[in-house]
Amino acid sequence: MSNGQGNQSLIAADVEIIGTIKSSSAVRIEGKLDGELVCAADAVIGKSAVIKGNISVNSVVIEGLIQGNIIAKDKIEMKSTAKVHGDINSKRLSVEDGVTFIGRSEVNPSGSVATPPAATPKADSEGKSDNPGGGIFGRR
Amino acid sequence: MSGKGKAGDVSGFDVVRAVKHVRERKGSIPPPPKKPPDAPPEHPSPEPPDDGKPARSARIGKTAVPTKYEYVCYECGYRFTVAGKVRTLYCAKCRTILNQTDYTIDKRHDVSIVTAGCVTIAPDGIWAGGSLTARQVVIEGRHEAGSIKVYGKLEVGPGAVFNAADIDAQDILIRAGAEIKIEGQATYRDVELYGELSADLKATGVVSIRSGGHLKGRLQTGHLVVEDGGGLNATVVVGSVPPENSE
């Protein structure tokens, strides 16, 4: 369903989808998705959206709930109402105060290669870190 | 103004007295018209004709509110705020006269300092021993020995070398260009990153990663703000965490 704003597809709040959504144009999800979202363009996860599955997009604005891993080529933007249980991987990240986020973040705007997150969502708070810190002293 | 205090000192009584003085000064405020309303004016003025109402008196359009500074008494630990700068700072609870001198360490220093002001360890400065207690500490040089207690914000600049285990600070700010590694869990209230920090970080307040800032390691906090351009390579727990993940 198109909402008339360019080529953006809209999944309304009263719609529940079980399966994979693939789109080459922008997507806005306000309903429920039990499955993957693969979008070559930008995606908006609205306030009422509930997604259980991984997301692969160019950039995404998150206002709702996501239980799954997020891979964005360009940017992940978490609004204050966002709840994310899973790992994120992106080049740029923007987070507003008030979000709930449990998972591993791989965001490095300086351009070094980041490791993609695991395929399964990680919702436990005791995730392992491969970077436990460093020496005792700060250094230049 | 009375002229007794410095340029930055503001007293409420002085403001009231100054306004009263301006109002009573001759010539500063045009007097109300005494002629009848229909009499022609002696000197034509560009202002609109007088309609019988009294001329507007001088009034204060804006009020300058002095900056509030938060202090912590290093004797009793009482936290209080003071509006503006004061020459003599008393603790509001125990009435101890607090030293509010700002210090700059630009060479090797091993004598204890206790102040309610700011202590800056310059790039050439070395804190080689003794205890340092201050409201704000800026580290741009080396901290080799001795304990540092910061009631407010600890600022870390590029080139800073310090032993985090010997530093007890409430807030921390990593300046741009600094790359800091902290071993073990680091606990602060507010954390602001303009530079890079590698740590197992636990924050009770807000963690702000500004553009150019980067956090590596682990993060547990209630509030996280990441500006566009900030980096985050960490295992993250942010926000109110339910005991079980609700479906």
Interface residues (C-beta under 8 A of the other chain):
Chain A: Q67 K75 K83 H85 R92 L93 S94 V95 E96 D97 G98 V99 T100 F101 I102 G103 R104 S105 E106 V107 N108 P109 S110 A114 A123 S125 G127 K128 S129 N131 P132 G133 G134 G135 I136 F137 G138 R139 R140
Chain B: V156 P158 G159 A160 V161 F162 N163 A164 A165 A178 E179 I180 K181 I182 E183 G184 S198 A199 D200 V206 H214 K216 G217 R218 Q220 H223 L224 V225 V226 E227 D228 G229 G230 G231 L232 N233 A234 T235 V236 V237 V238 G239 S240 V241 N245
